[in-house]
Each structure stands twice: as C-alpha cells, then as structure tokens.
Amino acid sequence: MAYGIVHHFPGGTKEQYEATLAAVHPTRDSLPEGQFFHAAGPSAGGWTIVAFHDSRESWERFRDGVLMPRLERGVEGGFATPPQETALEVDNLQP
C-alpha cells in the first residue's frame, strides 16, 4: 500500500529546500528508491514537501538509511529545524 509523508518546515525557504534536496536525493531530477512522487513549495508560514512511497517500509528505509543520517550530520544552508510531520496510509491514489 502506498504511504504518504507531508513535511512542513515553519519559516522554511526555497533556498533551504534546494540545499536539503541536493543532500538527500540521488540527483535533482530523480527520486530515491521506492519514492514515486515528490512535490514541494511555499505554504502558509514556511515550506511544505509532499512525498509518496511504494510502502511504509520504503519510506522507513529512506528515512532511516538516507534522510536522517544526512540531516543529523547537518546540511549547509538546509532546513535548521525538524519538520512538522503528517503520515498517511494511502487508501485512494489517482493519477
């Protein structure tokens, strides 16, 4: 079952997003293994990222194996604080 993650970074900026994305994605134009959708943009009070993975396990592999280790080392120019996170088991996904 697909699994969605919404991250909101209060006070976050496009510049912070670009720096963080460069640190955790394989390339600017590709997605991590198991992730099939990624969208991001300015939102009320900050920056929001929405990502969908093939499964919860796929998300957890990315989170534990790539995202968190990289963020814990620090990303120059990246987001300064952890996001507010909302996760969801996807019941209905349409193109």
N, CA, C and O atoms as a MOPAC input file, in Angstrom:
PM7 MOZYME 1SCF
protein

 N      0.84600 1    -1.17200 1     0.00000 1
 C      0.00000 1     0.00000 1     0.00000 1
 C      0.89400 1     1.23900 1     0.00000 1
 O      1.88100 1     1.30000 1     0.73300 1
 N      0.54500 1     2.21200 1    -0.81700 1
 C      1.31600 1     3.45400 1    -0.86800 1
 C      1.26700 1     4.16200 1     0.48300 1
 O      0.32500 1     4.00400 1     1.26000 1
 N      2.30300 1     4.94000 1     0.73200 1
 C      2.45100 1     5.63200 1     2.00600 1
 C      2.87100 1     7.06500 1     1.71900 1
 O      3.80800 1     7.30400 1     0.95700 1
 N      2.17900 1     8.01200 1     2.32800 1
 C      2.46500 1     9.42600 1     2.09400 1
 C      3.04200 1    10.11000 1     3.31300 1
 O      2.71400 1     9.78700 1     4.45500 1
 N      3.91300 1    11.06700 1     3.03500 1
 C      4.53400 1    11.88000 1     4.08100 1
 C      4.37800 1    13.34500 1     3.69500 1
 O      4.65500 1    13.73400 1     2.56000 1
 N      3.93100 1    14.15100 1     4.65200 1
 C      3.86400 1    15.59600 1     4.46500 1
 C      4.76700 1    16.21900 1     5.51500 1
 O      4.58100 1    16.01000 1     6.71400 1
 N      5.73800 1    16.97800 1     5.05700 1
 C      6.63900 1    17.69200 1     5.96200 1
 C      6.42900 1    19.18500 1     5.79200 1
 O      6.50900 1    19.71200 1     4.68300 1
 N      6.15900 1    19.86300 1     6.90000 1
 C      6.04900 1    21.32200 1     6.88600 1
 C      7.17900 1    21.88500 1     7.73700 1
 O      7.35100 1    21.52100 1     8.90000 1
 N      7.94000 1    22.77900 1     7.12500 1
 C      9.05100 1    23.43400 1     7.81600 1
 C      8.65600 1    24.88000 1     8.09700 1
 O      8.74300 1    25.72200 1     7.20300 1
 N      8.21900 1    25.19000 1     9.33200 1
 C      7.87100 1    26.57000 1     9.65500 1
 C      9.05800 1    27.49500 1     9.38300 1
 O     10.17500 1    27.23300 1     9.82900 1
 N      8.80600 1    28.56500 1     8.65500 1
 C      9.86500 1    29.52000 1     8.33200 1
 C     10.81200 1    29.03800 1     7.25200 1
 O     11.76500 1    29.74000 1     6.91200 1
 N     10.57000 1    27.84500 1     6.70000 1
 C     11.45400 1    27.29100 1     5.67700 1
 C     11.40200 1    28.08100 1     4.37900 1
 O     10.40200 1    28.73100 1     4.07400 1
 N     12.48500 1    28.01700 1     3.62100 1
 C     12.60200 1    28.76500 1     2.36800 1
 C     12.96000 1    27.84100 1     1.20600 1
 O     13.36200 1    26.69400 1     1.40600 1
 N     12.80800 1    28.35500 1     0.00200 1
 C     13.19500 1    27.60000 1    -1.19000 1
 C     14.68600 1    27.28300 1    -1.16800 1
 O     15.09200 1    26.18800 1    -1.55600 1
 N     15.48900 1    28.21500 1    -0.72600 1
 C     16.93300 1    28.00100 1    -0.67300 1
 C     17.29000 1    26.85600 1     0.28000 1
 O     18.14100 1    26.02500 1    -0.03600 1
 N     16.64200 1    26.81600 1     1.43600 1
 C     16.87400 1    25.71600 1     2.37900 1
 C     16.42700 1    24.38700 1     1.77500 1
 O     17.09900 1    23.36700 1     1.92800 1
 N     15.29600 1    24.41100 1     1.09300 1
 C     14.79300 1    23.20300 1     0.44000 1
 C     15.78400 1    22.69800 1    -0.60100 1
 O     16.11100 1    21.51100 1    -0.62300 1
 N     16.26100 1    23.58500 1    -1.45700 1
 C     17.19300 1    23.18500 1    -2.51800 1
 C     18.46300 1    22.56500 1    -1.92900 1
 O     18.96100 1    21.56400 1    -2.44200 1
 N     18.98000 1    23.15700 1    -0.86000 1
 C     20.19000 1    22.62000 1    -0.22400 1
 C     19.92500 1    21.23800 1     0.36700 1
 O     20.74800 1    20.33200 1     0.22700 1
 N     18.79600 1    21.07700 1     1.01800 1
 C     18.45300 1    19.79600 1     1.63200 1
 C     18.18400 1    18.73800 1     0.56800 1
 O     18.64200 1    17.60200 1     0.69000 1
 N     17.45000 1    19.10600 1    -0.46600 1
 C     17.15700 1    18.16600 1    -1.54700 1
 C     18.44300 1    17.63800 1    -2.17500 1
 O     18.56700 1    16.44000 1    -2.43200 1
 N     19.39000 1    18.52300 1    -2.41900 1
 C     20.66500 1    18.11800 1    -3.01900 1
 C     21.40300 1    17.11400 1    -2.13300 1
 O     22.15600 1    16.27700 1    -2.63100 1
 N     21.18900 1    17.19900 1    -0.83600 1
 C     21.89000 1    16.31300 1     0.10200 1
 C     21.24000 1    14.94200 1     0.24300 1
 O     21.91100 1    13.98200 1     0.62200 1
 N     19.93900 1    14.83000 1    -0.05500 1
 C     19.24700 1    13.56900 1     0.23900 1
 C     18.65900 1    12.85200 1    -0.97200 1
 O     18.27500 1    11.68800 1    -0.85900 1
 N     18.57700 1    13.50700 1    -2.12000 1
 C     18.07800 1    12.84700 1    -3.33000 1
 C     19.24800 1    12.44900 1    -4.21100 1
 O     20.28600 1    13.11100 1    -4.20200 1
 N     19.08900 1    11.35700 1    -4.98300 1
 C     20.19300 1    10.90600 1    -5.83500 1
 C     20.67000 1    11.99200 1    -6.80400 1
 O     21.87300 1    12.21800 1    -6.93600 1
 N     19.73900 1    12.66000 1    -7.47800 1
 C     20.03100 1    13.80700 1    -8.34400 1
 C     18.83800 1    14.73700 1    -8.28300 1
 O     17.79200 1    14.38100 1    -7.74100 1
 N     18.99200 1    15.92400 1    -8.83700 1
 C     17.89600 1    16.90500 1    -8.82700 1
 C     16.66700 1    16.36700 1    -9.55700 1
 O     15.53700 1    16.71000 1    -9.20900 1
 N     16.88400 1    15.53500 1   -10.55700 1
 C     15.78600 1    15.06900 1   -11.39700 1
 C     15.40900 1    13.60700 1   -11.18200 1
 O     14.73400 1    13.01900 1   -12.02800 1
 N     15.82900 1    13.01100 1   -10.07500 1
 C     15.45200 1    11.62400 1    -9.79700 1
 C     15.00200 1    11.49300 1    -8.34700 1
 O     15.30000 1    12.34000 1    -7.50500 1
 N     14.28300 1    10.41900 1    -8.08100 1
 C     13.74300 1    10.17900 1    -6.74500 1
 C     14.47500 1     9.02100 1    -6.08000 1
 O     15.01700 1     8.14700 1    -6.75800 1
 N     14.48800 1     9.02000 1    -4.75100 1
 C     15.06400 1     7.87800 1    -4.03100 1
 C     14.29900 1     6.59700 1    -4.37100 1
 O     13.13100 1     6.64400 1    -4.75500 1
 N     14.96000 1     5.47400 1    -4.22700 1
 C     14.32600 1     4.18000 1    -4.48900 1
 C     13.05300 1     4.04600 1    -3.66600 1
 O     13.05300 1     4.29400 1    -2.46000 1
 N     11.96600 1     3.65100 1    -4.32700 1
 C     10.69000 1     3.45500 1    -3.65000 1
 C      9.80500 1     4.68000 1    -3.59700 1
 O      8.61300 1     4.55900 1    -3.31500 1
 N     10.34700 1     5.85000 1    -3.85700 1
 C      9.53900 1     7.07000 1    -3.86600 1
 C      9.07100 1     7.29600 1    -5.29800 1
 O      9.86900 1     7.24400 1    -6.23400 1
 N      7.76100 1     7.55200 1    -5.46700 1
 C      7.26300 1     7.73900 1    -6.82700 1
 C      6.63800 1     9.10300 1    -7.06200 1
 O      6.23200 1     9.40500 1    -8.18400 1
 N      6.55100 1     9.93700 1    -6.02600 1
 C      6.00700 1    11.28500 1    -6.19100 1
 C      6.65300 1    12.20400 1    -5.18200 1
 O      6.85100 1    11.83400 1    -4.02500 1
 N      6.98300 1    13.40600 1    -5.62300 1
 C      7.58600 1    14.41400 1    -4.74600 1
 C      7.12300 1    15.77400 1    -5.23900 1
 O      7.25400 1    16.09100 1    -6.42100 1
 N      6.58400 1    16.57200 1    -4.33700 1
 C      6.18600 1    17.94200 1    -4.65900 1
 C      6.55200 1    18.81800 1    -3.47700 1
 O      6.50800 1    18.37800 1    -2.32800 1
 N      6.91300 1    20.05600 1    -3.76300 1
 C      7.29600 1    20.96900 1    -2.68700 1
 C      7.01800 1    22.39900 1    -3.11200 1
 O      7.04000 1    22.73100 1    -4.29700 1
 N      6.75400 1    23.24000 1    -2.11800 1
 C      6.54300 1    24.64100 1    -2.42900 1
 C      6.25900 1    25.45400 1    -1.18600 1
 O      6.09000 1    24.92000 1    -0.08900 1
 N      6.20900 1    26.78100 1    -1.38900 1
 C      5.92000 1    27.66500 1    -0.26700 1
 C      4.48700 1    27.43400 1     0.21100 1
 O      3.58400 1    27.16800 1    -0.58100 1
 N      4.30900 1    27.54200 1     1.50600 1
 C      2.99200 1    27.36900 1     2.11000 1
 C      2.86900 1    28.34800 1     3.27000 1
 O      3.82200 1    29.04900 1     3.61100 1
 N      1.70300 1    28.38600 1     3.86100 1
 C      1.46800 1    29.32800 1     4.95400 1
 C      2.53900 1    29.17400 1     6.02900 1
 O      2.62500 1    28.13700 1     6.68700 1
 N      3.33900 1    30.19600 1     6.19700 1
 C      4.32800 1    30.20900 1     7.26500 1
 C      5.57800 1    29.39900 1     7.02900 1
 O      6.34500 1    29.18400 1     7.96800 1
 N      5.81900 1    28.93200 1     5.80100 1
 C      7.04000 1    28.16200 1     5.59400 1
 C      7.09100 1    27.43400 1     4.27300 1
 O      6.71100 1    27.97700 1     3.23600 1
 N      7.56600 1    26.19700 1     4.31400 1
 C      7.77700 1    25.36900 1     3.12000 1
 C      7.23700 1    23.97600 1     3.39500 1
 O      7.47300 1    23.41600 1     4.46600 1
 N      6.50900 1    23.41000 1     2.42700 1
 C      5.90900 1    22.09200 1     2.60900 1
 C      6.36500 1    21.13900 1     1.51100 1
 O      6.45600 1    21.51300 1     0.34100 1
 N      6.64900 1    19.90500 1     1.90900 1
 C      7.05600 1    18.84100 1     0.99600 1
 C      6.06300 1    17.69100 1     1.14700 1
 O      5.71800 1    17.29800 1     2.26100 1
 N      5.61100 1    17.15900 1     0.01500 1
 C      4.71700 1    16.00700 1    -0.00400 1
 C      5.40800 1    14.91400 1    -0.81000 1
 O      5.82100 1    15.14600 1    -1.94600 1
 N      5.53400 1    13.73200 1    -0.23400 1
 C      6.18100 1    12.61700 1    -0.92800 1
 C      5.35100 1    11.35400 1    -0.74300 1
 O      4.76600 1    11.12000 1     0.31400 1
 N      5.31500 1    10.54300 1    -1.80200 1
 C      4.63700 1     9.25700 1    -1.73100 1
 C      5.62700 1     8.15400 1    -2.05400 1
 O      6.41300 1     8.24900 1    -2.99600 1
 N      5.56500 1     7.10100 1    -1.24400 1
 C      6.43100 1     5.93300 1    -1.39500 1
 C      5.57800 1     4.71300 1    -1.71500 1
 O      4.36900 1     4.69900 1    -1.48300 1
 N      6.23700 1     3.68800 1    -2.25600 1
 C      5.55000 1     2.43700 1    -2.58300 1
 C      4.89000 1     1.81400 1    -1.35700 1
 O      3.84600 1     1.16900 1    -1.46600 1
 N      5.50100 1     2.00900 1    -0.19400 1
 C      5.00900 1     1.38600 1     1.03400 1
 C      5.58900 1     2.12000 1     2.24200 1
 O      6.50800 1     2.92900 1     2.11500 1
 N      5.04200 1     1.82400 1     3.39000 1
 C      5.59300 1     2.37500 1     4.62600 1
 C      7.04300 1     1.92100 1     4.79700 1
 O      7.89800 1     2.69700 1     5.22300 1
 N      7.30800 1     0.66600 1     4.46200 1
 C      8.66900 1     0.13500 1     4.58500 1
 C      9.64500 1     0.90300 1     3.69800 1
 O     10.78000 1     1.16300 1     4.09900 1
 N      9.20800 1     1.26100 1     2.50300 1
 C     10.04600 1     2.04700 1     1.59100 1
 C     10.38900 1     3.39700 1     2.22000 1
 O     11.54200 1     3.82800 1     2.18800 1
 N      9.37900 1     4.06000 1     2.79200 1
 C      9.61200 1     5.33200 1     3.46500 1
 C     10.59200 1     5.15100 1     4.61600 1
 O     11.52800 1     5.93700 1     4.76300 1
 N     10.38700 1     4.12100 1     5.43200 1
 C     11.25000 1     3.90700 1     6.59300 1
 C     12.69600 1     3.62500 1     6.18300 1
 O     13.62600 1     4.07500 1     6.85200 1
 N     12.89200 1     2.88400 1     5.08900 1
 C     14.25700 1     2.64100 1     4.58900 1
 C     14.92300 1     3.95500 1     4.18400 1
 O     16.08300 1     4.19600 1     4.51800 1
 N     14.18900 1     4.80100 1     3.46600 1
 C     14.73900 1     6.09400 1     3.05900 1
 C     14.99700 1     6.97600 1     4.28000 1
 O     16.06300 1     7.58000 1     4.40100 1
 N     14.02800 1     7.04500 1     5.17400 1
 C     14.15800 1     7.88000 1     6.37200 1
 C     15.35500 1     7.45400 1     7.21700 1
 O     16.17300 1     8.28300 1     7.61400 1
 N     15.44800 1     6.14300 1     7.48900 1
 C     16.47700 1     5.64600 1     8.39800 1
 C     17.84100 1     5.48000 1     7.73800 1
 O     18.87000 1     5.58800 1     8.40500 1
 N     17.85600 1     5.21800 1     6.43400 1
 C     19.11800 1     4.95000 1     5.75400 1
 C     19.74400 1     6.13200 1     5.05400 1
 O     20.95200 1     6.15000 1     4.81800 1
 N     18.92600 1     7.12900 1     4.71600 1
 C     19.43900 1     8.28100 1     3.96100 1
 C     19.10200 1     9.60000 1     4.64900 1
 O     19.99300 1    10.36200 1     5.02600 1
 N     17.80600 1     9.85900 1     4.80800 1
 C     17.35600 1    11.17600 1     5.26500 1
 C     17.90100 1    11.55500 1     6.63700 1
 O     18.58200 1    12.57100 1     6.77400 1
 N     17.60800 1    10.75200 1     7.64400 1
 C     18.01400 1    11.12400 1     8.99800 1
 C     19.53100 1    11.14000 1     9.18800 1
 O     20.05000 1    12.08000 1     9.78900 1
 N     20.25900 1    10.13400 1     8.69800 1
 C     21.71800 1    10.20600 1     8.86000 1
 C     22.31000 1    11.46800 1     8.22700 1
 O     23.22000 1    12.08000 1     8.78500 1
 N     21.79100 1    11.84700 1     7.06700 1
 C     22.32900 1    13.03500 1     6.39200 1
 C     21.95900 1    14.30500 1     7.15200 1
 O     22.80000 1    15.18600 1     7.33400 1
 N     20.71900 1    14.40300 1     7.59200 1
 C     20.28800 1    15.59900 1     8.31700 1
 C     20.99100 1    15.71200 1     9.66600 1
 O     21.29000 1    16.81800 1    10.11800 1
 N     21.25600 1    14.57900 1    10.31100 1
 C     21.94500 1    14.60900 1    11.60600 1
 C     23.37500 1    15.11900 1    11.47700 1
 O     23.91900 1    15.68500 1    12.42500 1
 N     23.98600 1    14.92300 1    10.31400 1
 C     25.33100 1    15.46900 1    10.07600 1
 C     25.27100 1    16.96100 1     9.77400 1
 O     26.28200 1    17.65600 1     9.86800 1
 N     24.10100 1    17.45100 1     9.41600 1
 C     23.92600 1    18.85400 1     9.07700 1
 C     24.07200 1    19.07900 1     7.58300 1
 O     24.93300 1    18.48900 1     6.93000 1
 N     23.22300 1    19.93700 1     7.05600 1
 C     23.25800 1    20.30300 1     5.64500 1
 C     23.48400 1    21.80400 1     5.58000 1
 O     22.63300 1    22.58700 1     6.00200 1
 N     24.62200 1    22.19800 1     5.05500 1
 C     24.92900 1    23.62300 1     4.96200 1
 C     23.85600 1    24.32100 1     4.13900 1
 O     23.60600 1    23.95600 1     2.99000 1
 N     23.22300 1    25.32900 1     4.73700 1
 C     22.17000 1    26.07700 1     4.06500 1
 C     20.82200 1    25.39600 1     4.07600 1
 O     19.85300 1    25.94200 1     3.54800 1
 N     20.73300 1    24.19300 1     4.67500 1
 C     19.48500 1    23.43300 1     4.69400 1
 C     18.55400 1    23.87200 1     5.81300 1
 O     18.82200 1    24.84100 1     6.52400 1
 N     17.45700 1    23.14100 1     5.95500 1
 C     16.48900 1    23.45300 1     7.00000 1
 C     17.16000 1    23.37800 1     8.36400 1
 O     17.93300 1    22.46100 1     8.64100 1
 N     16.85200 1    24.35600 1     9.21200 1
 C     17.51900 1    24.47300 1    10.50600 1
 C     16.83500 1    23.66000 1    11.60800 1
 O     17.45100 1    23.35400 1    12.62900 1
 N     15.57100 1    23.31600 1    11.40200 1
 C     14.82100 1    22.59000 1    12.42900 1
 C     14.08600 1    21.41100 1    11.79600 1
 O     13.83900 1    21.41000 1    10.59000 1
 N     13.73500 1    20.40700 1    12.60100 1
 C     12.95900 1    19.28200 1    12.07000 1
 C     11.57200 1    19.76000 1    11.62700 1
 O     11.07300 1    20.77200 1    12.11900 1
 N     10.95900 1    19.03100 1    10.70200 1
 C      9.63900 1    19.44200 1    10.22000 1
 C      8.51600 1    18.98100 1    11.13500 1
 O      8.69100 1    18.12000 1    11.99700 1
 N      7.36100 1    19.58400 1    10.91400 1
 C      6.12000 1    19.03100 1    11.43800 1
 C      5.73800 1    17.94400 1    10.44000 1
 O      5.69600 1    18.20300 1     9.23800 1
 N      5.46000 1    16.73900 1    10.91400 1
 C      5.23300 1    15.60900 1    10.00900 1
 C      3.83200 1    15.05100 1    10.14000 1
 O      3.31600 1    14.86700 1    11.24200 1
 N      3.22700 1    14.78500 1     8.99400 1
 C      1.96700 1    14.05800 1     8.92400 1
 C      2.17900 1    12.89000 1     7.97600 1
 O      2.67700 1    13.07200 1     6.86500 1
 N      1.80400 1    11.69300 1     8.40800 1
 C      1.95400 1    10.49600 1     7.58000 1
 C      0.57900 1     9.89800 1     7.32600 1
 O     -0.33500 1    10.04500 1     8.13800 1
 N      0.44200 1     9.21700 1     6.18100 1
 C     -0.83200 1     8.59400 1     5.88800 1
 C     -0.66800 1     7.32200 1     5.07300 1
 O      0.14200 1     7.25300 1     4.14900 1
 N     -1.46100 1     6.31300 1     5.44100 1
 C     -1.61300 1     5.11800 1     4.61800 1
 C     -2.57000 1     5.53300 1     3.50800 1
 O     -3.68100 1     5.98200 1     3.79100 1
 N     -2.16500 1     5.39200 1     2.26800 1
 C     -2.97000 1     5.88200 1     1.14900 1
 C     -4.06000 1     4.87200 1     0.81400 1
 O     -3.78100 1     3.73000 1     0.44900 1
 N     -5.29600 1     5.31200 1     0.94400 1
 C     -6.44900 1     4.47200 1     0.65500 1
 C     -6.89100 1     4.61900 1    -0.79800 1
 O     -7.39000 1     3.66700 1    -1.39800 1
 N     -6.70800 1     5.81300 1    -1.36500 1
 C     -7.12800 1     6.07500 1    -2.74000 1
 C     -6.08700 1     6.96000 1    -3.39100 1
 O     -5.82500 1     8.06800 1    -2.92300 1
 N     -5.49300 1     6.47800 1    -4.46700 1
 C     -4.46700 1     7.23100 1    -5.19200 1
 C     -4.83900 1     7.22400 1    -6.66100 1
 O     -4.94300 1     6.16300 1    -7.27600 1
 N     -5.04000 1     8.40200 1    -7.22400 1
 C     -5.42700 1     8.51600 1    -8.62300 1
 C     -4.39600 1     9.34600 1    -9.36900 1
 O     -3.80000 1    10.26000 1    -8.79900 1
 N     -4.18100 1     9.03100 1   -10.65000 1
 C     -3.19700 1     9.81200 1   -11.42100 1
 C     -3.67200 1    11.23100 1   -11.68700 1
 O     -2.96100 1    12.01100 1   -12.32100 1

